Amino acid sequence: MNVYKKVADLLGEITSADPYDMHATFRLTKDNGIAPMDVARLAIACERAFRIPLYDERIAEWETLGDACAHIEKLLEAGLAEPLERTDNDRTAWYYE
């Protein structure tokens, strides 16, 4: 599975941006039309798509699309894919802190 392509596609769906305009250094900032809530939505979508747990403190460190992909790839390589039982509210709690 191509993690980068999947994450870019998910971000494109969330923001209506063209995934082909994104690259590894694409910054997840308002300058690129990415609101903090969009990053939260991306994290939720990635949890579902890759079946991995993503924790708030690590998501808050995502500055670029490449950061998000590298984090997801590390979790997949570590074999941390699992059934998820967290609610959407649990997944977005970091945004409101």
N, C-alpha and C positions, 0 to 999 in steps of 0.2 A: 504494500500500500504506500502510495506517495503521500506522506504526511503534509508536506508543503502545499501540494495542490489541493488537498482536502481542506486544510485550514484556510487557504486563500478563498476557496469556493464558499466556505461557511461565512467568512467575513464579508464576502461579496453579497451573499443573501441577506445578511443582517443590515448592511449599510447601503445596499443597492449600488455599490461600487463595482467596477469591472475588475475581476480577479487577475486579468492579464496585465493590468496596470500596476499590480503589486509586485514587490520583490522582497528579498530577505531583509533589506534595510528599511522597508516601509514602516514608518513610525506610527504607532497606535496613539495618535494625538488629535486634538481638535483641528490642528492645521491641515490634517488629511481627512477631516470630516468624521473622525472616530471619537465619539463621546465615551466617557468612562462607563456608562451603562452598556454601550456597544461591546466593550471589552468583557464585561460581565456576561453578556449574552453569548459572546464567542466562547468563553470558558464553559458555559453550560452546554452549548452545542458540541464542543470538543469532548466533554465528558461523555455525552451520549454517543457520539460518532465513534470514538475510540475505546469506550467503556473503561475509562481510567478515572481515578479520583484526582481532582485538581484542588489544591488548597489555597485559601485566600492570600496568604503571605507570599506565595510564589507567583500567583497571578498578578499581584500588584507590582511585581518586578518586571513584567513584560513591557518592554519599551518599543520593540519592533516585532514585526511578523516573524522574523527569524528567531527571536527570543522565545516566542510561543511555540514554534515548531521544535526547537531544540529541547525545550522542557518536555514536550509531549513525546518526542523520540526517546529521551532518556527513560521516561516511565515505561514506554512500550518495551524497550530493550531490557529493562529490569524485570519484565514480566508482571507488571502491576495492574494489568487489565483485570477487571473484576466486575461483578454485577453491582450496580449503583443503587443505593437506597436513600440518598440525600434528596431533600425537597428543593424546589427552585429557590425558595426563601433562604435555605441554608447556603446554597451556592452563591448567592449574591450579597450575603451579609457583609463582606469586606467593603463593598461599595459604600455602605451607609455608615461605616465606622469613622 
